[in-house]
Amino acid sequence: MTGHNRALGASGEAAALAWYVAAGYVEVVRNWRCRDGELDLLVSRDRLLVVCEVKTRSSDRFGTPAEAVTVAKAARIRRLTARYLGEHPWHGDVRFDVACVMGGVVQMIEAAF
């Protein structure tokens, strides 16, 4: 991954987090990693934990951000979430969102999968 792509991804994650904070959520963790992969953003509000996959694009030349979250990617995120919850028990509901960031605009797909 190039430095430009890292910076673009980080800016998208920051924009998604700002969207959640404005909606009353609290950051739990960003870029949680294990040997099997990474979860981009986890936030919570009340008894709800949201696992958010952030997809940032500078254009839709290679597809929209939402198109990058395939069935296989969603399954991987679910497996990683199960692993995270095994290490950090949560006593509430869990929701999976996708944040699509393009041109600095955040489009949130809540309960995406």
C-alpha positions in Angstrom: 0.0 0.0 0.0 1.4 3.4 -1.0 1.7 6.3 1.4 -1.0 8.1 -0.6 -3.4 5.2 -0.1 -2.6 5.0 3.6 -3.3 8.7 4.0 -6.5 8.4 2.0 -7.7 5.5 4.2 -6.8 7.3 7.4 -8.7 10.4 6.3 -11.7 8.3 5.4 -11.6 6.6 8.9 -11.4 10.0 10.5 -14.4 11.3 8.5 -16.4 8.2 9.4 -15.5 8.6 13.1 -16.5 12.2 13.0 -19.9 11.1 11.5 -20.4 8.7 14.4 -19.4 11.2 17.1 -21.8 13.7 15.7 -24.5 11.1 16.0 -23.7 10.4 19.7 -21.4 7.4 19.4 -18.2 6.9 21.3 -15.0 5.5 19.7 -14.1 2.0 21.1 -11.1 1.2 18.9 -9.7 2.1 15.5 -7.7 -0.4 13.4 -7.9 -3.4 15.7 -5.5 -6.0 14.4 -4.9 -9.6 14.9 -2.9 -12.1 12.8 -6.0 -12.8 10.6 -6.8 -9.2 9.7 -8.0 -5.8 10.8 -11.3 -4.2 11.8 -11.3 -0.5 10.8 -13.6 1.1 13.3 -15.6 0.1 16.4 -17.9 2.6 18.0 -20.7 2.3 20.6 -23.8 4.0 21.8 -25.9 2.7 24.7 -25.8 -1.1 24.4 -25.0 -1.1 20.7 -21.5 -1.9 19.3 -21.0 -1.0 15.7 -18.3 -2.6 13.6 -17.7 -0.3 10.6 -15.8 -1.1 7.5 -14.5 2.1 6.0 -14.0 2.3 2.2 -12.5 5.5 0.9 -12.0 6.3 -2.8 -10.8 9.4 -4.5 -13.1 8.6 -7.5 -15.4 5.9 -8.7 -13.1 5.0 -11.6 -12.6 1.5 -10.2 -16.0 1.2 -8.6 -17.9 2.8 -5.7 -16.7 2.3 -2.1 -19.7 0.1 -1.3 -18.9 -2.2 -4.2 -15.6 -3.1 -2.5 -17.4 -4.8 0.4 -18.1 -8.2 -1.1 -19.8 -11.2 0.4 -16.4 -12.7 1.2 -15.2 -9.4 2.8 -18.4 -9.3 5.0 -17.8 -12.9 6.1 -14.2 -12.0 7.0 -15.3 -9.0 9.0 -17.8 -11.2 10.9 -15.1 -13.7 11.7 -12.7 -11.0 12.9 -15.5 -9.5 15.0 -16.1 -12.9 16.6 -12.4 -13.0 17.5 -12.5 -9.5 18.8 -15.5 -10.3 21.0 -13.8 -13.4 22.3 -11.0 -11.1 23.6 -13.3 -8.1 24.6 -16.7 -9.4 25.7 -19.6 -7.2 24.8 -23.0 -7.5 26.5 -25.3 -5.9 23.9 -26.2 -5.9 20.3 -23.7 -5.7 17.4 -24.3 -4.0 14.1 -22.2 -4.0 10.9 -22.0 -0.8 8.9 -20.1 0.3 5.9 -18.8 3.9 5.6 -18.4 5.0 2.0 -16.2 8.0 1.8 -15.5 9.8 -1.5 -14.5 13.4 -2.1 -14.7 14.0 1.6 -18.4 13.0 1.7 -19.5 10.2 4.1 -22.3 8.0 3.1 -23.2 5.5 5.9 -24.8 2.2 5.2 -26.2 1.1 8.5 -26.8 -2.6 9.1 -25.1 -3.3 5.8 -24.7 -7.0 6.5 
